Amino acid sequence: MLDSAALITPRLLLRQWQQSDLEPFAAMNSDADVMRYFPAPWSREQSDAFAQRVMRLIDERGWGFWAVEERASGRFVGFVVLHVPSDQLPFSPFVEVGWRLAKSHWGLGYATEAVQSAIAFGFQQLHLVELVAFTAITNLKSRAVMERLGMRLDSEFDHPQVAVESELRRHVLYRLRSPE
Ligand SMILES: CC(C)(COP(=O)(O)OP(=O)(O)OC[C@H]1O[C@@H](n2cnc3c(N)ncnc32)[C@H](O)[C@@H]1OP(=O)(O)O)[C@@H](O)C(=O)NCCC(=O)NCCS
């Protein structure tokens, strides 16, 4: 049976997390290519702790950090998030949409497909007026997802949580307004 937080797309299921996701989730988070635009890959402990936190968030709110499953195989693909961050950024307050997929599932259109359903949920069910996404300026794959989603490049900013000397500090901000 589907949990109440689930969203379905032609090829994917966005759902609450399961214990069986923890292992492929940790494998994804330890992959240097997946984590190239983050400060460092995650240990198994960091990955499990993150999964436990996001499970609680979905339980409490019914939405948030969805685990993404490939419907045809039941395999864990990655995660998609609608998130109200506690961090202060130059354009706060905002609701962020984000994504991370295991490398074996890149190049299939899965990120765009999954995020489209999260965005529709944000606009139609939560009545959000705008969503933002941001990433390191050099993360071209992620920027391509933003552009495929119809998001508009707004500006650049230095991410205050990224070290001043890091080449990942300069970020791009994209915005998407609700069609309504
Ligand atoms: C960002 C990320 C999700 C992008 O993955 P991706 O596979 O390039 O993006 P999509 O899932 O939207 O797939 C698009 C690609 O699938 C191809 N594709 C193949 N079949 C397709 C189909 N049926 N429908 C749509 N696209 C399809 C597209 O042509 C495109 O390929 P291209 O990049 O060669 O043009 C992935 O690189 C990732 O997880 N990176 C690490 C985490 C990260 O950086 N997250 C963002 C932080 S803000």
The ligand as a Gaussian input file, in Angstrom:
#p B3LYP/6-31G(d) Opt

LIG

0 1
 C       22.150000      16.571000     -10.832000
 C       21.769000      15.181000     -11.317000
 C       20.503000      14.721000     -10.598000
 C       21.524000      15.257000     -12.820000
 O       21.282000      13.970000     -13.338000
 P       20.923000      13.809000     -14.893000
 O       20.778000      12.378000     -15.152000
 O       21.896000      14.606000     -15.697000
 O       19.524000      14.572000     -15.021000
 P       18.126000      13.949000     -15.462000
 O       17.779000      12.829000     -14.580000
 O       17.172000      15.071000     -15.553000
 O       18.452000      13.324000     -16.896000
 C       18.717000      14.144000     -17.999000
 C       19.535000      13.361000     -19.004000
 O       18.871000      12.133000     -19.316000
 C       18.677000      12.029000     -20.748000
 N       17.486000      11.163000     -20.990000
 C       17.575000       9.869000     -21.390000
 N       16.348000       9.339000     -21.462000
 C       15.468000      10.298000     -21.105000
 C       14.047000      10.359000     -20.993000
 N       13.303000       9.276000     -21.264000
 N       13.475000      11.499000     -20.590000
 C       14.223000      12.591000     -20.328000
 N       15.576000      12.614000     -20.420000
 C       16.185000      11.472000     -20.794000
 C       18.596000      13.475000     -21.175000
 O       18.885000      13.603000     -22.557000
 C       19.703000      14.094000     -20.317000
 O       20.956000      13.720000     -20.813000
 P       22.123000      14.798000     -21.135000
 O       22.553000      15.349000     -19.800000
 O       23.179000      13.977000     -21.771000
 O       21.505000      15.837000     -21.997000
 C       22.895000      14.169000     -11.005000
 O       24.028000      14.539000     -11.740000
 C       23.253000      14.124000      -9.523000
 O       22.571000      13.500000      -8.710000
 N       24.362000      14.770000      -9.156000
 C       24.881000      14.730000      -7.797000
 C       24.069000      15.482000      -6.771000
 C       23.927000      16.956000      -7.065000
 O       24.867000      17.596000      -7.551000
 N       22.744000      17.467000      -6.737000
 C       22.425000      18.830000      -6.944000
 C       22.821000      19.674000      -5.832000
 S       21.965000      21.222000      -5.949000

